[in-house]
Amino acid sequence: MTQRTKYLIIQKQILFCFLIITLFFFGCQTANSDLQKETAAETHFSETELSISAEQLTKLGAKYSEERNDLTALDYFNKAIQADPAYALAYTRRGMLYVRTKKYTEAIKDFEEAIQLTPDPDRSSAMDIIPYLLHGVCNYELGNYEQAIESLSKVIEMNSYYSDAYNYQGMAYFHLKKYQEAIEKYTLAIHVAGIAKVVPQDTYYLNRAQAYVAIREYMKSVDDYTEYLKINPNNVFVHIERGSSYNFLEQYNEALSDYLQALKLEPDLILAHLACGMVYYNMGRYEESIDAFNQVLRSDSIFMIYAYGGRGMAYMFLHEYEMAVNDFTQGLRLNPMEAKTYKNRGIAYLNWGKYREAVNDFNESMRLDTNDSETYQLWEEANKRLNSGSMGDYEFVMPPLKLNT
């Protein structure tokens, strides 16, 4: 058996254990609460119970854990540790139980104890690798990203074919805003998973796509979203994310196709209606843009402020200035500190011939955002028209041409 084949077998063993943990990862809130009480209580065991070996007690605990009988499992792991405080596997198994019930701090303590008790881990043993892996995962979940990366590096040293270790490192780097390092790790995860053919690559592609978006590499993100959708074609949110990347690339037909597919899969998804409104606006299809924003405004959602802003700008291009002003005013009621909304309402007032109101809005926009030089130019134009005392045939002042999802 080659070294690579041996490592792939170990990866399968680790993956099986990892799946046992994640299978019941959710829906354990009641068990978690009871487990906390049980952990806090001082437990005493009879001599008969302690006469069973730590190995046997740990096996019983693992059996009950797999059956989702968490309190009984914890009881047996505690007995195993009391029977033999140097039995590393009992700490590993109890740590795995804590991970499943989201008690990450307690899990970390157990994994550190298991690691300390196994100074020379057997690279051919999945249970010797798991403490390092889950130590990294727990630190990631707690936001200790540097520590997570360090722990997962040890996993990779022991088994370079474990793709999830690279993936978790990538996620940790992503949260640290080290996007290039994240992309490198996701790429390794994809490569290793392709060799091992044990773990699906879809999540890795999705994570790398989001990292590419963070550095504005939108075409590369589109490629990765596409790979993900080959495996999961009905994920509405990934259709929206890929559509947003197309929108940034100004490939509006492709963006619209993704948004409409999302609506086909989930017709009442407000985010998809909002995205359609934005891309219709970018295509110059202002009536259709308004229709899409109307769908958003029929709901009571957090997206209403964006729909008022987008619909207001569409009304401006249709020279419906009063309706545009009304929409921007509604937007300001939802967020009175948004400089761009004052600016856009000022543009609507300017085109409508209400120059004093325009000056006031531009003043407020500049007060909230001192770095927008364009607003100062608009303020000067509004003042010039106001001081001329004439309602002359002025050129239409363009609102922003593009909206990004």
Secondary structure, DSSP 8 states (H G I E B T S, - for coil): --HHHHHHHHHHHHHHHHHHHHHTSSS-HHHHHHHHHHHHS-----HHHHHS-HHHHHHHHHHHHHTT-HHHHHHHHHHHHHH-TT-HHHHHHHHHHHHHTT-HHHHHHHHHHHHHH-SS--TT-HHHHHHHHHHHHHHHHTT-HHHHHHHHHHHHHH-TT-HHHHHHHHHHHHHTT-HHHHHHHHHHHHHHHHHH-SS-SHHHHHHHHHHHHHTT-HHHHHHHHHHHHHH-TT-HHHHHHHHHHHHHTT-HHHHHHHHHHHHHH-TT-HHHHHHHHHHHHHTT-HHHHHHHHHHHHTS-STTHHHHHHHHHHHHHHTT-HHHHHHHHHHHHHH-TT-HHHHHHHHHHHHHHT-HHHHHHHHHHHHHH-TT-HHHHHHHHHHHHHHHHT-----------S----
